[in-house]
């Protein structure tokens, strides 16, 4: 009985994989872009000789990966790029202890220093105005750590957008929950007015370099920002490990 179930499950997985391959190939072959419609369940089923339930399973799998968008009563469509799948990976890694806040900072630094360089070289006047407005809001809520962390993330997202490269906003957006968590931890380790004001000053230095279209200055300011963030996290004692049942 168990063997029959496994064989049936393997067959279903194989058929579902065929549907996935077909849809990916269809998108590429027809040069489809975001929101373009895809064949419906019945059409795909007839084309591949599989049941609608198999097509539905494959479609839901692709939707979970952010490749297509599905909705009741509508044909599936090509999805717009979003960071949900990566966001889930980042959050799971931190929640389960498979990565640390320091490792998250290390990853961010590798991405965001280069991001700042491109933002300084390519930014528009509108981007500068948006960044300056965020900086003013950050100064106004400097002692409200939760509000400051949210604006901090918005600042980095805006730097990402200023590069003109869609992958940077995607990466920062994907890590937003995990990034905000590490930002809050770092802010809570800073107890004095001078320490909090230094955080603000470092963000202002990044803004100034981007505003002046100074890629080297932007890289330097962003590097110092992450050096300070690493130092702040290092001051937090690691959580005590709890024993797990064998």
N, C-alpha and C positions, 0 to 999 in steps of 0.2 A: 504493500500500500504506500509506504513511504517512498519507495523507489519510483512508483508511478507518479507521485506528486512531484518529485524532483525532476523527472523527465518532462512533465507538463510545464513546470516552472521554467526549465531551461529552454524549452521550445518557445514559450511566450516571450522570454527575454530576447531570444534570437529574432523573432518576428518584430518585436518592438524596436530592436536595433536596426532592422531594415527600414522601418518607417523613419527613424531618426536620420539615417544616412540619406534616404530619399529627400526628406525636407531640406536638409543642409545642402544637398546637391541642387535641388530645385532653386533655392535662394541664389546660389552662386551662378547657376546656368542662366537664369533669367535676369541677373543683375538687379535683384530686388533691394530696396532700401527700407528704412524705418516706416512702419505703418502700411506698407504694401500688403495686399491680401495674398493668402496662400490657399491651395486647394482645400476643400472641405473634407470631413471625415469619410463621407460616402465615396467621393471621387478617389481619395487615396486608397481606400479599401479595395475598390474595384481595380485600380491600377496595379496594386501589389498582391491582390488576392488574399487579403487578411480581413479580420473582423473589425467592426467599428470600435470595439472595446480595446483592441490592440492599438489602433490608431490613437485613440483617446489617451491611453497610457503613455505612449511615446510623446504625444503633444504636451501632456502635463509635465513630463520629464524635461522637455526642452524649455517649457515655460519657467520651470524652477531654476534653470540655468540662465534665464534671461535672454534666450535666443528668439523665442516667439512669444506673442501675447495671445491668450485665449480668454474668451468670455462666453457665457451661455447665449445660445441663439445667434452667434456671429461666427463668421469664418475666422480661422486663426490669421494673425498678421505678424509681420516681421517686427520684433521688439526694438525699441530704442535702447541703446546701451545704458546700463545701470549697474550700480555697484553692489546690489543685494547679495549675489553669491559670494563675493569676496568679503563683504561685511560679515556674513555668517561665519566665515573661516576665521577672521580676526577675533571676533567675539568669543568663539568657541575655544580658540587657542589660549586666550587670557583666562576665561572662566575655569577651564580645566587644568590650568597650570602648565600647559605645554609651551607657553611663552611667557616672558616677563615684561613688565613695563619698560625696563631698561632696554630689552631687545626691541620692543616696539619703537622706542626713541631712536635706536640705532638704524632701524629700517627707515624711519621718517627722515632722519638726517641725510641718508644717502639719496633720498628722493628730493627733499625740499631745498637743499643747497643749490642743486642744479636748477630746480624749479625757480628759485629766486633770481638766478642768473638770466634765465630766459624771460622772466617777467620784467626785469629791468630793461632788457634789450627791446622788448616788443610791446610794452604796455601802452594803452591808449589814455587819453586825458580822462575819459569817463572812468577807467579803472582806477586811476590815481584819486579821483574825487571819491569814489566808493571806499577805497582803502582809508583815506583821510577821515571820512565820516565814521568808519568803524573804530579807528584809533581814538577819536573824540569820545565815542560811546564807551570804549574800554576804560578811559581815564575816569569817566563819571561813575563807573561801578567797580572801581578798583578794589574796594573792600568787600564786595559781594562776590565771593569766589565762584559760585555756581554760574552767576550771570556773566562774570568775566570769562570763564572757560568757554561758554557758548559763543561769545563774541570773538574769543581767541580762535576758535575753530573757523568761524565765519571769515576772519582775517586771512587765515591760511587757504581757505577755499577761494577767496578772492585773488590771492596771489596766484593760485593754480589757474584760475580763469584768465588772468592777465597774460599768461604764457601763450594763449591761443592754441595750445596742444590739448585735445580733448582727453587724453589719457591722464593728465595731472589732476583735473577735477574729479575724474572717475576714481582714482586711487585715494585721494583725500576724502571724498565722500564715502567710499567703501569702509574706510577706517574711522569714520567720525565718532562712533560710540566708544570704540577702544581708545582713540586719541583723546577724547574728552575726559575719559576716566583717568588717564595718565596726567593730563593737564591739571585736573582737580587735585590729584595726589601731590603733585609738585607745588601747587599754590598753597596747599594746607601746610606744607613744610616751611613756608615763608611767613614768619610771624610778625616781623617788624615793618614799619612804614617804608624804611629804606629798601628792604628786600622786595616788597611789592612794587615800589616805584622803579626799581631796576628792571623788573620784568616788563613794565610798561615802556621804559626807555629803550630796551632792546627791540621791541616791536616798532617803536618810532624810528629807530636807526634803519630797520629794514625798509620802512616806508620811504624815508629820505633817499636811500640809495635807488629804490625803484623810481621814485619821482624824478631824480636827477639822471636817470638812465645810466646808472653806474653798475654794471654787472659784477665787477670785482668787489665793490663795496657791499653789494647785496649778498654775495657769497660770504663775505667776511662777517657781516651782521647776522646772517642766518646761522653760520657756524657757531658764533658766540652764543646765540640764543639757545642752541641745542647743548652747548657745553654747560651753560648755566642750568638747563633743565636736567641734565644727567647728574650734576652735583646736587641739585635739590632732591632728586629721587634717591640718591645714595644716602641721604640723611635719614630716610625712613627705614626703621627696622623691619626686616622681613617678617611676614606673618608666621606664627607658629604652625608647624605641620601637625595635622591630626592623623591619628592612626586609622588605617582602613582595614575593614574586615578582609580576611584572606579569601 
